[in-house]
Amino acid sequence: MTTENWQSMLEEPGLPPLDVTDLNTSWGWSAGNVVSTTGEMIEAFGALAAGRLLPAEQHREMWTTVSTTAPPTATRR
């Protein structure tokens, strides 16, 4: 998808909503398999970002960055 062709991915205006409740994305293994409304997703990610979804230590660990490069003398676990 590019900035030039993204509109071609949209459904025609006026079509009724497509119920995707019974679709299963598990063929993609870790595809997430989330069926939700945009509002629910915003609420869930807002809670995750604000620290209302995970215990404090897990939330802190989730937002802790680590180096992706190690000094040549470092040993990796």
Secondary structure, DSSP 8 states (H G I E B T S, - for coil): --TTTGGGGS--TT------TT---GGGSSS------HHHHHHHHHHHHHTSSS-HHHHHHHT----SS--TT----
